[in-house]
Amino acid sequence: MTENAEVPEPAGTVADAAPGNWVDRYAPVATRGYLRLSRADRPIGTWLLYVPCLWALSLAVLATDTFLPRDIWTIIGCGIGALLMRGAGCTWNDITDRHIDGSVERTRSRPIPAGQVTVRNAVVWMIVQSLLAFLILITFYPTAIFLGVLALAPVAIYPFAKRFTWWPQVFLGLAFNWGALLAWAAHTNSIGPVPIVLYIAGIAWTLFYDTIYAHQDTEDDALIGVKSTARLFGERSREWLRLFLTITILLFGLAVVLAAYERSILSVVIAIGGPWALGWHLTWQLGKFNPDDNDTLLRIFRSNRDAGMIPLPFFALAYLV
């Protein structure tokens, strides 16, 4: 067996991508490495970036009792922006982690360590995605534009967090839930208690799902000295996950009350059902949590797309009431 036997060919799939995903099956061969850099073959991250935008816009509509035509563009624009900025952020992450990724079983098949994309081309691809996202951003209100530019700070810092803190998931939460602030501002051209409380709730949610995700790499991370909450919590992970779950639901519920308190009691009760229904799903995830079963860990992590969508029908019904 040769020294490179464990490294997939340039056209090979990434280890944690779903089998038969659209990139591996349909994308032109020349584009596959770049699409894999952007995690287009693993869309769950885009959803996790997009969901806080939908939460915030829904609560902004409840708070102002108005759904405007521009809100339709906000929904579309945030979705495209989440796709582009997640892609740019993941490309940046892979550039900074290119030496680490080659030492971890799950990540050594990523495009840069696998030789599918050069570092120089990856930098160009990151800039292209960022510029396209900026073109969408400038169609929003000035406050949202300012917040969108400010979001680059946590995105830039996150890949380095695991080198200097046991809590890199906090930095991921700061970046991934920024849409809660931006989408609120896209509707109101302002910021206030509701999006801030929702933002903190989203960070707790990220700590919940990404601690589960990080348990896949604890052995490799220990060998190469990479820090994570999964390694920090160890056998106490279930207790910490329960704490993050509780904080998520309590703060999410508070944000809903702050947004909808001037509406009818029935409307408030219906809206509160959103966070509580999310809580039931997270409780189910906690029940399935098994730190020694990577397949289950990945399946639970991916289920957070559906979990994040659960509150939205409650908010829509509360608005109609």
C-alpha positions as CSV (number, residue, x, y, z in Angstrom):
1,M,0.0,0.0,0.0
2,T,1.4,3.4,-1.0
3,E,1.8,6.4,1.4
4,N,-1.1,8.2,-0.2
5,A,-3.5,5.2,-0.2
6,E,-5.8,6.8,2.5
7,V,-6.2,10.1,0.5
8,P,-9.0,10.0,-2.0
9,E,-8.5,10.9,-5.7
10,P,-9.2,14.5,-6.6
11,A,-12.7,13.5,-7.8
12,G,-13.4,11.6,-4.6
13,T,-16.1,12.6,-2.1
14,V,-15.6,14.1,1.3
15,A,-15.9,11.7,4.2
16,D,-18.9,13.3,6.0
17,A,-20.9,14.2,2.9
18,A,-24.1,12.4,2.3
19,P,-23.7,9.5,-0.3
20,G,-24.9,10.4,-3.7
21,N,-25.2,14.1,-3.0
22,W,-25.8,16.4,-6.0
23,V,-22.2,17.7,-6.2
24,D,-20.8,14.2,-6.5
25,R,-23.4,13.2,-9.0
26,Y,-24.2,16.2,-11.2
27,A,-21.7,19.0,-10.8
28,P,-19.1,19.4,-13.5
29,V,-15.9,17.8,-12.4
30,A,-13.9,21.1,-12.6
31,T,-16.3,22.7,-10.1
32,R,-16.5,19.9,-7.6
33,G,-13.5,20.9,-5.5
34,Y,-14.8,24.5,-5.1
35,L,-18.3,23.4,-4.3
36,R,-16.9,21.0,-1.7
37,L,-14.9,23.9,-0.2
38,S,-18.2,25.7,0.2
39,R,-19.9,22.6,1.7
40,A,-22.4,22.6,-1.1
41,D,-22.4,18.8,-0.7
42,R,-23.3,19.2,3.0
43,P,-26.0,21.8,3.1
44,I,-26.9,21.5,6.8
45,G,-24.6,24.4,7.7
46,T,-26.4,26.7,5.3
47,W,-29.7,25.9,6.9
48,L,-28.2,26.5,10.4
49,L,-27.0,29.9,9.3
50,Y,-30.4,30.7,7.6
51,V,-32.7,29.6,10.3
52,P,-31.9,32.4,12.8
53,C,-32.7,34.9,10.0
54,L,-36.1,33.3,9.6
55,W,-36.7,33.4,13.3
56,A,-35.8,37.0,13.6
57,L,-37.8,38.2,10.6
58,S,-40.8,36.3,11.9
59,L,-40.6,37.9,15.3
60,A,-40.0,41.3,13.6
61,V,-43.2,40.8,11.7
62,L,-45.0,39.9,14.9
63,A,-43.6,42.9,16.8
64,T,-44.5,45.4,14.1
65,D,-47.7,43.7,12.9
66,T,-46.6,44.2,9.3
67,F,-45.5,41.9,6.5
68,L,-44.1,44.1,3.7
69,P,-43.3,43.3,0.1
70,R,-39.6,43.9,0.9
71,D,-39.8,41.1,3.5
72,I,-40.2,38.6,0.6
73,W,-36.8,39.8,-0.7
74,T,-35.4,39.6,2.8
75,I,-36.3,35.9,3.0
76,I,-34.8,35.3,-0.5
77,G,-31.8,37.5,0.1
78,C,-30.9,36.0,3.5
79,G,-31.2,32.5,2.0
80,I,-28.8,33.3,-0.8
81,G,-26.6,35.3,1.5
82,A,-26.5,32.3,4.0
83,L,-25.4,30.0,1.1
84,L,-22.7,32.4,0.0
85,M,-21.3,33.4,3.4
86,R,-21.4,29.9,4.7
87,G,-19.4,29.0,1.6
88,A,-16.9,31.8,2.1
89,G,-16.6,31.0,5.8
90,C,-16.0,27.3,5.2
91,T,-13.5,28.1,2.5
92,W,-11.6,30.4,5.0
93,N,-11.9,27.7,7.6
94,D,-10.3,25.1,5.2
95,I,-7.5,27.5,4.3
96,T,-6.6,28.1,7.9
97,D,-7.0,24.4,8.9
98,R,-5.4,22.8,5.9
99,H,-2.5,21.3,8.0
100,I,-4.9,20.2,10.8
101,D,-7.4,18.7,8.4
102,G,-4.9,16.3,6.9
103,S,-4.3,14.8,10.4
104,V,-8.0,14.1,11.2
105,E,-9.8,11.1,9.8
106,R,-13.0,12.9,9.0
107,T,-11.5,15.9,7.4
108,R,-8.4,14.6,5.5
109,S,-10.6,14.1,2.4
110,R,-11.5,17.8,2.2
111,P,-10.5,19.6,-1.0
112,I,-7.3,21.3,0.1
113,P,-5.5,18.5,1.9
114,A,-6.8,16.0,-0.7
115,G,-5.2,18.1,-3.5
116,Q,-8.4,19.1,-5.3
117,V,-8.0,22.9,-4.9
118,T,-4.8,24.9,-4.3
119,V,-4.6,27.4,-1.5
120,R,-4.3,30.3,-3.9
121,N,-7.4,29.3,-5.8
122,A,-9.3,28.8,-2.6
123,V,-8.5,32.4,-1.6
124,V,-9.9,33.6,-4.9
125,W,-13.0,31.5,-4.5
126,M,-13.5,32.9,-1.0
127,I,-13.3,36.5,-2.2
128,V,-15.7,35.8,-5.1
129,Q,-18.4,34.4,-2.7
130,S,-17.9,37.3,-0.3
131,L,-18.3,39.9,-3.0
132,L,-21.5,38.3,-4.2
133,A,-22.9,38.2,-0.7
134,F,-22.0,41.9,-0.3
135,L,-24.1,42.7,-3.4
136,I,-27.1,41.2,-1.7
137,L,-26.3,42.9,1.6
138,I,-26.3,46.4,0.2
139,T,-30.0,46.0,-0.9
140,F,-31.0,46.0,2.8
141,Y,-31.4,48.9,5.3
142,P,-28.2,50.8,6.4
143,T,-28.3,49.2,9.9
144,A,-28.4,45.7,8.3
145,I,-25.5,46.6,6.0
146,F,-23.5,47.8,9.0
147,L,-24.2,44.5,10.9
148,G,-23.4,42.4,7.8
149,V,-20.0,44.0,7.5
150,L,-19.4,43.6,11.3
151,A,-20.2,39.9,10.9
152,L,-16.9,39.4,9.2
153,A,-15.1,39.6,12.6
154,P,-16.5,36.4,14.2
155,V,-16.3,34.6,10.9
156,A,-12.6,35.5,10.6
157,I,-11.8,34.6,14.2
158,Y,-13.7,31.3,14.4
159,P,-11.1,29.0,12.7
160,F,-8.4,30.0,15.2
161,A,-10.6,29.6,18.3
162,K,-9.9,25.9,18.7
163,R,-6.3,26.8,19.1
164,F,-6.6,29.1,22.1
165,T,-9.9,28.2,23.9
166,W,-11.8,25.1,24.9
167,W,-15.0,27.0,23.8
168,P,-14.6,27.4,20.0
169,Q,-18.3,26.6,19.7
170,V,-19.1,29.9,21.3
171,F,-17.3,31.7,18.4
172,L,-19.2,29.5,15.9
173,G,-22.4,30.6,17.6
174,L,-21.4,34.2,17.4
175,A,-20.9,33.8,13.6
176,F,-23.8,31.4,12.8
177,N,-26.5,33.4,14.6
178,W,-25.6,36.8,13.4
179,G,-28.6,36.6,11.0
180,A,-30.9,37.1,14.0
181,L,-29.5,40.6,14.3
182,L,-29.3,41.2,10.6
183,A,-32.7,40.0,9.5
184,W,-34.4,42.0,12.3
185,A,-32.6,45.1,11.1
186,A,-33.5,44.3,7.5
187,H,-37.2,44.6,8.6
188,T,-37.0,47.5,11.1
189,N,-33.7,49.3,10.3
190,S,-32.9,49.1,14.0
191,I,-31.7,46.8,16.7
192,G,-33.3,46.1,20.1
193,P,-33.9,43.6,23.0
194,V,-35.7,41.0,20.9
195,P,-33.0,40.3,18.4
196,I,-30.3,40.4,21.1
197,V,-32.1,37.9,23.3
198,L,-32.8,35.7,20.2
199,Y,-29.1,36.0,19.2
200,I,-28.0,34.7,22.6
201,A,-30.6,31.9,22.4
202,G,-29.2,30.9,19.1
203,I,-25.6,30.8,20.5
204,A,-26.9,28.4,23.2
205,W,-28.5,26.3,20.4
206,T,-25.2,26.2,18.5
207,L,-23.4,25.1,21.6
208,F,-25.9,22.3,21.8
209,Y,-25.7,21.0,18.3
210,D,-22.0,21.6,17.6
211,T,-20.9,20.0,20.9
212,I,-22.7,16.9,19.6
213,Y,-21.0,17.3,16.2
214,A,-17.6,17.8,17.8
215,H,-17.8,14.4,19.6
216,Q,-17.0,12.8,16.3
217,D,-13.4,14.1,16.4
218,T,-12.5,13.9,20.1
219,E,-9.8,11.2,19.6
220,D,-8.1,12.9,16.7
221,D,-8.4,16.4,18.3
222,A,-6.7,15.1,21.5
223,L,-3.8,13.7,19.4
224,I,-3.2,17.0,17.6
225,G,-4.1,19.3,20.5
226,V,-7.3,20.9,19.1
227,K,-9.7,22.1,21.7
228,S,-13.5,21.7,21.8
229,T,-16.4,21.7,24.2
230,A,-16.8,18.0,23.5
231,R,-13.3,17.3,24.8
232,L,-13.8,19.8,27.7
233,F,-17.1,18.2,28.9
234,G,-16.1,14.6,28.3
235,E,-18.4,12.3,30.3
236,R,-20.4,15.3,31.5
237,S,-21.5,16.2,28.0
238,R,-25.0,15.1,28.6
239,E,-25.4,17.5,31.6
240,W,-24.0,20.4,29.6
241,L,-26.2,19.7,26.6
242,R,-29.2,19.7,28.9
243,L,-28.1,23.1,30.2
244,F,-27.7,24.5,26.7
245,L,-31.1,23.1,25.7
246,T,-32.7,24.8,28.7
247,I,-31.0,28.2,28.0
248,T,-32.0,28.0,24.3
249,I,-35.7,27.5,25.0
250,L,-36.0,30.0,27.9
251,L,-34.3,32.8,26.0
252,F,-36.1,32.0,22.8
253,G,-39.4,32.1,24.7
254,L,-38.4,35.4,26.2
255,A,-37.7,36.8,22.8
256,V,-41.1,35.7,21.6
257,V,-42.8,37.3,24.5
258,L,-40.9,40.6,24.0
259,A,-41.9,40.6,20.3
260,A,-45.5,39.6,20.7
261,Y,-46.6,41.0,24.1
262,E,-48.8,43.7,22.5
263,R,-50.7,41.2,20.5
264,S,-53.7,39.2,21.7
265,I,-53.2,36.6,24.4
266,L,-54.1,33.8,21.9
267,S,-51.5,35.1,19.5
268,V,-48.8,35.1,22.3
269,V,-49.7,31.6,23.4
270,I,-49.5,30.3,19.9
271,A,-46.2,32.0,19.3
272,I,-44.7,30.6,22.5
273,G,-45.6,27.2,21.2
274,G,-42.7,27.6,18.7
275,P,-39.8,27.5,21.2
276,W,-41.5,24.8,23.3
277,A,-42.0,22.6,20.2
278,L,-38.3,23.1,19.4
279,G,-37.5,22.1,23.0
280,W,-39.2,18.8,22.5
281,H,-37.1,18.1,19.4
282,L,-33.9,19.0,21.2
283,T,-35.0,16.7,24.1
284,W,-35.4,13.9,21.6
285,Q,-31.9,14.6,20.3
286,L,-30.5,14.5,23.8
287,G,-32.1,11.1,24.3
288,K,-30.4,9.8,21.2
289,F,-27.0,11.2,22.1
290,N,-24.3,8.6,22.1
291,P,-20.8,10.0,22.1
292,D,-19.3,6.6,20.9
293,D,-21.5,6.3,17.8
294,N,-20.4,8.7,15.1
295,D,-23.2,7.8,12.7
296,T,-25.8,8.7,15.3
297,L,-23.9,11.9,16.2
298,L,-24.0,13.0,12.6
299,R,-27.6,12.1,12.2
300,I,-28.6,14.1,15.3
301,F,-26.6,17.1,14.2
302,R,-28.2,17.1,10.7
303,S,-31.7,16.9,12.3
304,N,-31.3,20.5,13.6
305,R,-32.4,21.8,10.2
306,D,-35.8,20.3,10.8
307,A,-35.7,21.4,14.5
308,G,-35.0,25.0,13.5
309,M,-38.0,25.0,11.1
310,I,-40.5,23.9,13.8
311,P,-41.2,27.3,15.3
312,L,-42.0,29.0,12.0
313,P,-45.6,27.7,11.5
314,F,-46.4,28.8,15.1
315,F,-45.2,32.3,14.3
316,A,-47.1,32.4,11.0
317,L,-50.3,31.3,12.8
318,A,-49.7,33.8,15.6
319,Y,-49.4,36.6,13.0
320,L,-52.6,35.5,11.3
321,V,-54.5,35.4,14.6
